[in-house]
């Protein structure tokens, strides 16, 4: 199979990077995301994992992918996939208490833009993610924009994933 690529963008900041799908390591997850593209949603900056931005989506797979190519220590440029039950995120400490309800599932597509990330949540413990893509171009500019998002705020910003 030929390499597949996607573009990941912070729309308002007009910054885009390109990532290669890791079809050899996470084929089911890559197929699931690829078939759902394009996707975009409000961006959030991580509170616990450190150097991470992400967007939340309703489930878009018939069944959630298995935990393939897992990590709890993502590196710069990793794209990770997480599936959460509403009860895991539906508390005020996460900031989604009005949008997230018990009995729902949310998919979290994340981009890690700098080192020293640890997927350890004080409420529930280790949160392994599926690494399904790796940024191959534009990470420096994206990291600068992500740092600005951390300092200036995420309100009104959109994280977008689309086929390159």
C-alpha positions as CSV (number, residue, x, y, z in Angstrom):
1,X,0.0,0.0,0.0
2,X,1.3,3.5,-0.9
3,X,1.8,5.9,2.0
4,X,-1.3,8.0,2.8
5,X,-1.1,11.6,4.1
6,X,-3.5,14.0,5.9
7,X,-3.4,17.6,6.7
8,X,-4.0,18.8,10.3
9,X,-4.9,22.4,10.7
10,X,-5.6,25.1,13.2
11,X,-8.1,26.9,11.0
12,X,-8.3,30.4,12.6
13,X,-4.5,30.5,13.0
14,X,-4.1,29.4,9.4
15,X,-1.4,26.8,10.3
16,X,-1.2,23.3,8.7
17,X,1.1,20.3,9.1
18,X,1.2,17.1,7.1
19,X,1.1,13.7,8.7
20,X,1.7,10.2,7.3
21,X,-0.7,7.5,8.3
22,X,0.9,4.6,10.1
23,X,-1.0,1.9,8.1
24,X,1.7,-0.7,8.9
25,X,1.3,-0.2,12.7
26,X,-2.4,0.8,13.2
27,X,-4.2,-0.4,10.0
28,X,-7.7,-0.6,11.6
29,X,-7.5,2.8,13.2
30,X,-6.0,4.4,10.0
31,X,-8.8,3.0,7.9
32,X,-11.4,4.1,10.5
33,X,-10.1,7.7,10.5
34,X,-9.4,7.9,6.7
35,X,-13.0,6.8,5.9
36,X,-14.4,9.4,8.2
37,X,-12.4,12.4,6.8
38,X,-12.8,15.3,6.7
39,X,-13.3,16.0,10.4
40,X,-13.2,19.2,12.3
41,X,-14.3,20.5,15.7
42,X,-13.5,22.9,18.5
43,X,-9.9,22.5,19.7
44,X,-8.9,21.9,23.3
45,X,-5.4,22.1,24.9
46,X,-4.6,19.2,27.3
47,X,-4.7,19.8,31.0
48,X,-2.9,16.6,32.0
49,X,-1.0,15.2,29.1
50,X,1.0,18.4,28.6
51,X,1.8,19.2,24.9
52,X,-1.4,18.1,23.3
53,X,-4.2,19.6,21.3
54,X,-7.3,17.7,20.4
55,X,-10.9,17.7,19.2
56,X,-13.8,15.6,20.3
57,X,-16.1,13.8,17.8
58,X,-19.1,11.5,18.0
59,X,-18.1,7.9,17.2
60,X,-17.6,7.4,13.4
61,X,-16.8,3.7,13.4
62,X,-19.2,0.8,13.6
63,X,-17.0,-0.6,16.3
64,X,-14.1,1.2,18.0
65,X,-10.7,0.1,16.8
66,X,-8.6,-2.2,19.1
67,X,-5.7,-0.8,21.0
68,X,-3.1,-1.2,18.2
69,X,0.2,0.6,18.3
70,X,-0.5,1.9,21.9
71,X,1.5,4.4,23.9
72,X,1.3,6.3,27.1
73,X,4.3,8.5,26.2
74,X,3.6,10.1,22.8
75,X,6.4,12.0,21.1
76,X,6.3,15.2,19.1
77,X,4.3,14.7,15.9
78,X,2.3,11.7,17.1
79,X,-1.4,11.6,16.2
80,X,-3.4,9.6,18.7
81,X,-6.9,8.2,18.8
82,X,-8.8,7.7,22.0
83,X,-12.4,6.6,22.7
84,X,-14.0,7.7,25.9
85,X,-17.3,6.9,27.6
86,X,-19.3,10.0,28.6
87,X,-18.9,9.1,32.2
88,X,-15.1,9.4,31.9
89,X,-15.3,13.0,30.6
90,X,-18.6,14.3,31.9
91,X,-17.3,16.1,35.0
92,X,-16.6,19.8,35.6
93,X,-12.9,19.2,36.0
94,X,-12.7,18.4,32.2
95,X,-14.9,21.3,31.1
96,X,-17.3,19.2,29.0
97,X,-20.0,18.8,31.7
98,X,-22.6,20.5,29.6
99,X,-21.9,18.6,26.3
100,X,-21.0,15.1,27.5
101,X,-23.5,12.7,29.1
102,X,-23.3,9.2,30.5
103,X,-24.2,6.6,27.9
104,X,-22.4,8.5,25.1
105,X,-19.0,7.7,23.5
106,X,-16.6,10.4,22.3
107,X,-13.7,10.0,20.0
108,X,-10.6,12.2,20.8
109,X,-8.2,12.9,17.9
110,X,-5.1,14.4,19.3
111,X,-1.8,16.0,18.1
112,X,1.2,16.0,20.3
113,X,3.5,18.8,19.5
114,X,6.4,18.7,22.0
115,X,8.3,16.3,24.2
116,X,7.6,15.1,27.8
117,X,4.0,13.9,27.4
118,X,2.6,11.4,29.8
119,X,-0.9,9.9,29.4
120,X,-1.7,9.6,33.1
121,X,-4.9,11.0,34.4
122,X,-5.3,11.6,38.1
123,X,-9.0,10.4,38.1
124,X,-8.7,7.2,36.1
125,X,-5.0,6.3,35.7
126,X,-3.1,5.4,32.6
127,X,-4.9,6.3,29.3
128,X,-3.1,4.5,26.4
129,X,-3.7,6.0,23.0
130,X,-3.4,4.6,19.5
131,X,-0.7,6.2,17.5
132,X,-2.1,6.2,14.0
133,X,-0.1,9.1,12.3
134,X,3.2,11.0,12.5
135,X,3.7,14.6,11.4
136,X,6.3,14.7,8.6
137,X,6.1,18.4,7.6
138,X,5.2,21.6,9.4
139,X,5.6,20.5,13.0
140,X,7.7,23.6,14.0
141,X,5.0,26.0,12.9
142,X,2.2,23.9,14.4
143,X,4.1,23.7,17.7
144,X,4.4,27.5,17.8
145,X,0.7,27.9,17.1
146,X,-0.1,25.3,19.8
147,X,1.9,27.2,22.3
148,X,0.0,30.4,21.3
149,X,-3.2,28.5,21.8
150,X,-2.1,27.5,25.3
151,X,-1.2,31.1,26.2
152,X,-3.9,32.9,24.3
153,X,-6.8,30.5,24.6
154,X,-8.6,28.0,22.3
155,X,-12.0,29.8,22.1
156,X,-13.1,30.1,18.5
157,X,-10.4,27.9,17.1
158,X,-11.0,24.7,15.1
159,X,-8.9,21.7,14.7
160,X,-9.3,20.1,11.2
161,X,-8.2,16.7,9.8
162,X,-8.5,16.2,6.0
163,X,-6.9,14.0,3.3
164,X,-3.8,15.6,1.7
